[in-house]
Amino acid sequence: MAGTTVEWYDFFLYGVAAAVVFPAVFFPSNDPAVGTLLALGTFAIGFIARPIGGLVFGHYGDKLGRKKLLVISLVGMGVATFAIGLLPGYATIGFAAPVLLTVLRLVQGFAIGGEWGGAVLIVSEHGDPARRGYWASWPQAGVPIGQLLANGLLFVLAAVQSEQDFQSWGWRIPFLLSAVLVLIGLYIRLSIEESPIFKAAQARAAELAAAGEKEIVPIVDVFRRYPREVFTAMGARFVENVCYYVFTIVITSYVTQRLGLPSSFVLGAVLIGAAVHVVVIPIWGALSDRFGRKPIYLLGAAGVGVWAFVFFALVDTGNFALTVLAVVGGLVFHAAMYGPQAAFLSELFGTKVRYSGVSVGYQLASVVAGGIAPLIAVWLYTTFDSGYAVSVYVALSAVLTIVAVAGYGETSKRDLSEDHAISPGTSR
């Protein structure tokens, strides 16, 4: 959880800054909406690198272990984020500024692509199987904690500084402070032990290799034996990813540009929402141990599909309390998917390909869902002059997720030490 907090602090810091600061610093334009779209475009580019990172980290994570790759991903993310804090703006170095920003964003995306799979597998493969949903949800809670830290620092700076100082240099402080968090996360990650289930699988693989059996490359084995699971993971991720960025990232540009309210207004609302999110994620994870992954997940998917319409009705009032209610309600329903998700996706794949399987399914969905969600959402509300166009987008995404999850069996009773794959060409 600590390592995941650090990595997602870095990732969300970029997302918020892309909506609030980067349009002016790196993408100056006569039309603020154009600058925002360009800045959010670099946010989306980070998602393109995520499946590549998932492939690379998943492959070596399945061959070398979860721990080693988690350390590498943390260092990569930290270096890129610190460098963004030092990067001169467009006014100083011209076109080179957005180019370098894009390169650093690609490094962030590559690093985060290998983060999630390793973090949740370390916990899923260590913990009590009867409470796997609960324990595996804690790395998930690291995501809103990271957002809490990112939004919290930006909120404080935006509140105590003038808008000019914040846009000029204040936004750089949280990026530079990430170096401290990386050192803390690195210390913790170096102290953990490798997954016992992975070590047992690695020993069995060594015995088979000694007997002359050729080992298949993990990512090849994933698509050969688990194609349905990969698409199920992608479908399960779809609305979870879309709605999260609408509720936490898109709202920043929507409130500041469309409603004309200050940055501190929306950062404060998301800050409170993130705090509630941290609390409810493990609660939903525990409930998935009792009632199953599917019922809880489907509740969350249907909930965000409906709440998306309530969300914009509340935000459009311009009232802070109602905006907080909008964000909190959306994140509570989101947590009903995000809490059980780590255990659910871990239970889809066998041990020797599990890192590759969960990383590929998770990160491919990030490209087609979360990566372009801010761009689509901003285009929708500027084109149709209404947030309800974004609500329809979220609702349609929810239908896709409901179909994907409802069409797969319950996984909560599966033994992670067993291989649930079947031979290619046969049916489940």
C-alpha positions as CSV (number, residue, x, y, z in Angstrom):
1,M,0.0,0.0,0.0
2,A,2.8,2.4,0.8
3,G,4.6,1.9,-2.5
4,T,1.3,2.1,-4.4
5,T,0.5,5.4,-2.6
6,V,3.8,6.9,-3.7
7,E,3.4,5.8,-7.4
8,W,-0.2,7.0,-7.6
9,Y,0.7,10.3,-5.8
10,D,3.0,10.9,-8.7
11,F,0.5,9.8,-11.3
12,F,-2.4,11.8,-10.0
13,L,-0.3,14.9,-9.4
14,Y,0.3,15.0,-13.1
15,G,-3.4,14.5,-13.8
16,V,-4.5,17.4,-11.6
17,A,-1.7,19.6,-12.8
18,A,-2.6,18.8,-16.5
19,A,-6.1,20.1,-15.9
20,V,-5.2,23.1,-13.7
21,V,-1.7,24.3,-14.5
22,F,-0.1,22.7,-17.6
23,P,-2.3,24.4,-20.2
24,A,-0.8,27.8,-19.3
25,V,2.8,26.6,-18.5
26,F,3.4,24.1,-21.3
27,F,0.6,24.6,-23.8
28,P,-0.2,28.3,-24.1
29,S,-3.2,29.0,-26.4
30,N,-5.7,31.8,-27.1
31,D,-8.5,29.3,-26.3
32,P,-8.2,27.8,-22.8
33,A,-10.2,24.7,-23.9
34,V,-7.6,24.0,-26.6
35,G,-4.7,24.3,-24.0
36,T,-6.6,22.0,-21.7
37,L,-7.2,19.4,-24.4
38,L,-3.5,19.5,-25.3
39,A,-2.4,19.1,-21.7
40,L,-4.9,16.2,-21.1
41,G,-3.5,14.7,-24.3
42,T,-0.2,14.2,-22.6
43,F,-2.1,12.7,-19.7
44,A,-3.5,10.2,-22.1
45,I,-0.1,9.5,-23.6
46,G,1.0,8.1,-20.3
47,F,-1.7,5.5,-20.6
48,I,-0.4,4.4,-24.0
49,A,2.9,3.4,-22.2
50,R,1.0,1.5,-19.5
51,P,0.3,-1.7,-21.4
52,I,3.9,-1.8,-22.6
53,G,5.1,-1.4,-19.0
54,G,2.5,-4.1,-18.1
55,L,4.0,-6.5,-20.7
56,V,7.6,-5.9,-19.7
57,F,7.1,-5.9,-15.9
58,G,4.6,-8.8,-16.1
59,H,7.0,-11.0,-18.1
60,Y,9.9,-10.4,-15.7
61,G,7.7,-10.4,-12.7
62,D,6.5,-13.9,-13.6
63,K,10.0,-15.1,-14.2
64,L,12.1,-13.2,-11.5
65,G,9.5,-12.4,-8.9
66,R,7.1,-9.7,-7.8
67,K,9.4,-7.9,-5.4
68,K,12.3,-7.0,-7.8
69,L,10.0,-5.5,-10.4
70,L,8.0,-3.4,-7.8
71,V,11.3,-1.7,-6.7
72,I,12.2,-0.9,-10.3
73,S,8.7,0.6,-11.0
74,L,8.9,2.8,-7.9
75,V,12.3,4.2,-8.8
76,G,11.3,4.9,-12.4
77,M,8.1,6.7,-11.4
78,G,10.0,8.8,-8.8
79,V,12.8,10.0,-11.1
80,A,10.3,11.0,-13.8
81,T,8.1,13.0,-11.4
82,F,11.0,14.8,-9.8
83,A,12.2,15.8,-13.3
84,I,8.8,17.2,-14.2
85,G,9.1,19.5,-11.1
86,L,12.4,20.9,-12.6
87,L,11.2,21.2,-16.2
88,P,11.2,24.8,-17.7
89,G,8.0,26.0,-19.2
90,Y,7.1,26.9,-22.8
91,A,8.0,30.6,-22.2
92,T,11.6,29.5,-21.3
93,I,12.6,26.8,-23.8
94,G,9.7,26.9,-26.3
95,F,8.6,23.7,-28.1
96,A,11.1,21.6,-26.2
97,A,9.1,22.0,-23.0
98,P,6.0,20.0,-24.1
99,V,8.2,17.5,-25.8
100,L,10.2,16.8,-22.7
101,L,7.0,16.7,-20.6
102,T,5.6,14.1,-23.0
103,V,8.7,12.0,-22.7
104,L,8.6,12.1,-18.9
105,R,4.9,11.2,-19.0
106,L,5.8,8.1,-21.0
107,V,8.3,7.1,-18.4
108,Q,5.6,7.6,-15.7
109,G,3.1,5.5,-17.7
110,F,5.7,2.7,-18.3
111,A,6.5,2.5,-14.6
112,I,2.9,2.5,-13.4
113,G,2.1,-0.2,-16.0
114,G,4.1,-2.7,-13.9
115,E,3.0,-1.3,-10.5
116,W,-0.5,-2.5,-10.0
117,G,-0.1,-6.1,-10.9
118,G,2.9,-6.7,-8.6
119,A,1.4,-4.8,-5.7
120,V,-1.9,-6.7,-5.6
121,L,-0.2,-10.0,-6.2
122,I,2.2,-9.6,-3.3
123,V,-0.8,-9.3,-1.0
124,S,-3.2,-11.7,-2.8
125,E,-0.5,-14.5,-2.7
126,H,0.5,-13.9,0.9
127,G,-2.9,-13.4,2.6
128,D,-5.6,-15.6,4.1
129,P,-7.7,-17.0,1.2
130,A,-10.9,-16.5,3.1
131,R,-10.2,-12.8,3.5
132,R,-8.4,-12.2,0.2
133,G,-10.8,-9.6,-1.0
134,Y,-10.2,-7.5,2.2
135,W,-6.4,-7.8,2.2
136,A,-6.0,-7.3,-1.5
137,S,-8.1,-4.2,-1.3
138,W,-5.4,-2.4,0.8
139,P,-3.0,-1.8,-2.1
140,Q,-6.1,-0.4,-3.9
141,A,-6.6,2.0,-1.0
142,G,-3.1,3.3,-1.8
143,V,-4.5,4.9,-4.9
144,P,-6.8,7.4,-3.2
145,I,-4.2,7.9,-0.5
146,G,-1.8,9.0,-3.3
147,Q,-4.5,11.2,-4.7
148,L,-5.3,12.6,-1.2
149,L,-1.6,13.6,-0.9
150,A,-1.4,15.1,-4.4
151,N,-4.7,17.0,-4.2
152,G,-4.0,18.0,-0.6
153,L,-0.7,19.6,-1.4
154,L,-2.1,21.3,-4.5
155,F,-5.1,22.5,-2.5
156,V,-2.9,24.0,0.3
157,L,-0.7,25.7,-2.2
158,A,-3.6,27.0,-4.3
159,A,-5.3,28.3,-1.1
160,V,-2.2,30.1,0.5
161,Q,-0.7,31.4,-2.7
162,S,-1.9,33.9,-5.3
163,E,-3.1,32.3,-8.5
164,Q,-0.1,33.9,-10.3
165,D,2.5,32.4,-7.8
166,F,0.8,29.0,-7.9
167,Q,0.8,29.0,-11.7
168,S,4.4,30.3,-11.9
169,W,6.3,28.1,-9.4
170,G,4.0,26.8,-6.5
171,W,2.8,23.8,-8.5
172,R,6.4,22.5,-8.7
173,I,6.7,21.9,-5.0
174,P,4.6,18.7,-4.8
175,F,6.5,17.2,-7.8
176,L,9.9,17.8,-6.1
177,L,8.6,16.5,-2.7
178,S,7.9,13.1,-4.4
179,A,11.6,12.3,-3.9
180,V,11.0,12.0,-0.1
181,L,8.0,9.7,-0.6
182,V,9.9,7.5,-3.1
183,L,12.7,7.0,-0.5
184,I,10.1,5.9,2.1
185,G,8.3,3.6,-0.3
186,L,11.6,2.1,-1.5
187,Y,12.7,1.3,2.1
188,I,9.4,-0.5,2.7
189,R,9.5,-2.4,-0.5
190,L,13.0,-3.6,0.0
191,S,12.0,-5.1,3.4
192,I,9.1,-7.3,2.1
193,E,9.5,-11.0,1.3
194,E,8.7,-12.6,-2.1
195,S,5.3,-14.3,-2.5
196,P,5.3,-17.9,-1.1
197,I,2.9,-19.0,-3.8
198,F,5.3,-17.6,-6.5
199,K,8.3,-19.2,-4.9
200,A,6.5,-22.6,-4.9
201,A,5.5,-22.2,-8.6
202,Q,9.1,-21.2,-9.4
203,A,10.4,-24.3,-7.8
204,R,7.9,-26.5,-9.7
205,A,9.0,-24.8,-13.0
206,A,12.6,-25.5,-12.2
207,E,11.8,-29.2,-11.7
208,L,10.0,-29.3,-15.0
209,A,12.8,-27.5,-16.8
210,A,15.3,-30.1,-15.3
211,A,13.1,-32.8,-16.7
212,G,13.4,-31.3,-20.2
213,E,10.0,-29.5,-20.4
214,K,10.2,-26.2,-22.3
215,E,8.8,-23.2,-20.5
216,I,6.4,-21.0,-22.5
217,V,6.9,-17.2,-22.4
218,P,4.3,-16.0,-19.8
219,I,2.6,-13.4,-22.0
220,V,2.2,-16.0,-24.8
221,D,0.8,-18.4,-22.4
222,V,-1.7,-15.8,-21.1
223,F,-3.2,-15.2,-24.6
224,R,-3.1,-18.9,-25.4
225,R,-4.8,-20.2,-22.3
226,Y,-6.6,-17.2,-20.8
227,P,-8.1,-15.1,-23.6
228,R,-11.5,-15.0,-22.0
229,E,-10.0,-13.9,-18.7
230,V,-8.0,-11.1,-20.4
231,F,-11.2,-9.7,-22.0
232,T,-13.1,-10.1,-18.7
233,A,-10.5,-8.1,-16.9
234,M,-10.6,-5.4,-19.5
235,G,-14.4,-5.2,-19.4
236,A,-14.5,-5.2,-15.6
237,R,-12.0,-2.3,-15.7
238,F,-13.9,-0.2,-18.2
239,V,-16.4,1.9,-16.3
240,E,-14.3,1.7,-13.1
241,N,-11.5,3.5,-15.0
242,V,-13.8,5.9,-16.9
243,C,-15.8,7.1,-14.0
244,Y,-12.8,7.5,-11.7
245,Y,-11.2,10.1,-14.0
246,V,-14.5,11.9,-14.6
247,F,-15.1,12.1,-10.8
248,T,-11.6,13.2,-9.9
249,I,-9.8,14.7,-12.9
250,V,-12.3,16.0,-15.4
251,I,-14.2,17.8,-12.6
252,T,-11.2,20.1,-12.1
253,S,-11.3,21.5,-15.6
254,Y,-15.2,21.5,-15.6
255,V,-15.5,23.5,-12.4
256,T,-12.7,26.0,-13.1
257,Q,-13.4,26.6,-16.8
258,R,-17.1,26.0,-17.3
259,L,-18.3,27.2,-13.9
260,G,-15.6,29.8,-13.3
261,L,-14.8,28.7,-9.7
262,P,-11.3,28.7,-8.2
263,S,-9.0,25.8,-8.1
264,S,-9.2,25.5,-4.3
265,F,-12.9,24.9,-4.6
266,V,-12.7,21.7,-6.7
267,L,-9.4,20.5,-5.1
268,G,-11.1,20.7,-1.7
269,A,-14.1,18.6,-2.9
270,V,-11.9,15.9,-4.4
271,L,-9.8,15.9,-1.3
272,I,-12.8,15.1,0.9
273,G,-13.9,12.5,-1.6
274,A,-10.5,10.8,-1.6
275,A,-10.6,10.6,2.2
276,V,-13.9,8.8,2.1
277,H,-12.6,6.6,-0.8
278,V,-9.7,5.3,1.4
279,V,-12.2,4.1,4.1
280,V,-14.8,2.4,1.9
281,I,-12.4,0.5,-0.4
282,P,-11.5,-2.2,2.2
283,I,-15.1,-2.3,3.4
284,W,-16.3,-3.3,-0.1
285,G,-13.3,-5.7,-0.3
286,A,-14.4,-7.4,2.9
287,L,-18.0,-7.6,1.7
288,S,-16.8,-9.3,-1.5
289,D,-15.4,-12.1,0.7
290,R,-18.8,-12.6,2.3
291,F,-21.1,-12.1,-0.7
292,G,-18.8,-12.8,-3.6
293,R,-16.9,-10.6,-6.1
294,K,-19.7,-10.5,-8.7
295,P,-22.6,-9.1,-6.7
296,I,-20.5,-6.3,-5.2
297,Y,-18.8,-5.4,-8.5
298,L,-22.1,-5.3,-10.4
299,L,-23.6,-3.0,-7.7
300,G,-20.7,-0.6,-8.2
301,A,-21.0,-0.6,-12.0
302,A,-24.7,0.0,-12.0
303,G,-24.3,2.6,-9.2
304,V,-21.8,4.8,-11.1
305,G,-23.9,4.5,-14.3
306,V,-26.9,6.1,-12.5
307,W,-24.9,8.4,-10.2
308,A,-23.2,10.0,-13.2
309,F,-26.4,12.0,-13.9
310,V,-26.8,12.9,-10.2
311,F,-23.1,13.9,-10.2
312,F,-23.4,16.7,-12.8
313,A,-26.7,17.9,-11.4
314,L,-25.0,18.5,-8.0
315,V,-21.8,20.0,-9.4
316,D,-23.7,22.4,-11.7
317,T,-25.2,24.1,-8.6
318,G,-21.8,25.6,-7.8
319,N,-22.4,24.8,-4.1
320,F,-19.4,23.4,-2.3
321,A,-21.4,21.0,0.0
322,L,-23.3,19.6,-3.0
323,T,-20.1,19.2,-5.0
324,V,-18.6,17.3,-2.2
325,L,-21.7,15.0,-2.1
326,A,-21.3,14.5,-5.9
327,V,-17.7,13.4,-5.6
328,V,-18.2,11.3,-2.4
329,G,-21.2,9.5,-3.9
330,G,-19.4,8.7,-7.1
331,L,-16.3,7.4,-5.3
332,V,-18.4,5.2,-2.9
333,F,-19.9,3.4,-5.9
334,H,-16.5,3.3,-7.6
335,A,-15.0,1.6,-4.5
336,A,-17.6,-1.2,-4.8
337,M,-15.7,-2.1,-8.0
338,Y,-12.2,-1.1,-6.9
339,G,-12.3,-2.9,-3.6
340,P,-12.9,-6.4,-4.9
341,Q,-11.1,-5.8,-8.1
342,A,-7.6,-6.8,-7.0
343,A,-8.8,-10.2,-5.7
344,F,-11.1,-10.7,-8.7
345,L,-8.4,-10.2,-11.3
346,S,-5.8,-12.2,-9.4
347,E,-8.2,-15.1,-9.3
348,L,-8.6,-15.2,-13.1
349,F,-5.0,-16.4,-13.8
350,G,-2.6,-19.2,-12.8
351,T,0.5,-18.3,-10.7
352,K,3.2,-18.6,-13.5
353,V,1.4,-16.1,-15.7
354,R,-0.6,-14.1,-13.1
355,Y,1.6,-11.0,-13.1
356,S,1.4,-10.9,-16.9
357,G,-2.3,-11.6,-17.0
358,V,-3.5,-9.1,-14.5
359,S,-1.1,-6.4,-15.8
360,V,-2.1,-6.8,-19.5
361,G,-5.9,-7.0,-18.8
362,Y,-5.7,-4.0,-16.4
363,Q,-3.4,-1.8,-18.5
364,L,-5.0,-2.5,-21.9
365,A,-8.3,-1.3,-20.4
366,S,-6.5,1.8,-19.1
367,V,-5.7,2.8,-22.7
368,V,-9.2,2.5,-24.1
369,A,-11.0,3.6,-21.0
370,G,-9.2,5.9,-18.5
371,G,-6.5,7.2,-20.9
372,I,-8.9,8.8,-23.2
373,A,-11.7,9.4,-20.7
374,P,-10.6,13.0,-19.8
375,L,-10.3,13.9,-23.5
376,I,-13.7,12.5,-24.4
377,A,-15.3,14.1,-21.4
378,V,-13.9,17.5,-22.0
379,W,-14.9,17.3,-25.7
380,L,-18.4,16.2,-24.8
381,Y,-19.1,19.0,-22.3
382,T,-17.6,21.7,-24.5
383,T,-19.3,20.4,-27.7
384,F,-22.8,19.8,-26.1
385,D,-22.4,22.6,-23.5
386,S,-23.6,20.2,-20.8
387,G,-22.1,17.8,-18.3
388,Y,-25.0,15.4,-19.0
389,A,-23.3,14.4,-22.2
390,V,-20.5,13.0,-20.0
391,S,-23.1,11.2,-17.9
392,V,-24.3,9.3,-21.0
393,Y,-20.7,8.3,-21.7
394,V,-20.3,6.9,-18.2
395,A,-23.6,5.1,-18.3
396,L,-22.7,3.4,-21.6
397,S,-19.4,2.4,-20.1
398,A,-21.2,0.9,-17.2
399,V,-23.3,-1.3,-19.5
400,L,-20.1,-2.8,-21.0
401,T,-18.7,-3.6,-17.6
402,I,-21.9,-5.1,-16.3
403,V,-22.0,-7.5,-19.4
404,A,-18.4,-8.5,-18.9
405,V,-18.7,-9.2,-15.1
406,A,-22.1,-10.8,-15.3
407,G,-20.9,-13.2,-18.0
408,Y,-18.1,-14.7,-15.9
409,G,-18.4,-17.1,-13.0
410,E,-17.8,-16.4,-9.3
411,T,-14.1,-16.5,-8.4
412,S,-13.9,-15.9,-4.7
413,K,-13.4,-19.6,-3.7
414,R,-10.6,-20.3,-6.1
415,D,-7.2,-21.5,-4.8
416,L,-4.5,-19.3,-6.2
417,S,-2.0,-22.1,-6.0
418,E,-4.0,-24.0,-8.6
419,D,-4.1,-23.5,-12.3
420,H,-7.6,-22.8,-13.5
421,A,-6.7,-22.6,-17.2
422,I,-8.0,-25.1,-19.8
423,S,-6.5,-26.2,-23.0
424,P,-7.0,-23.9,-26.0
425,G,-10.0,-24.6,-28.1
426,T,-12.2,-26.0,-25.4
427,S,-15.1,-24.2,-23.6
428,R,-15.5,-23.3,-19.9
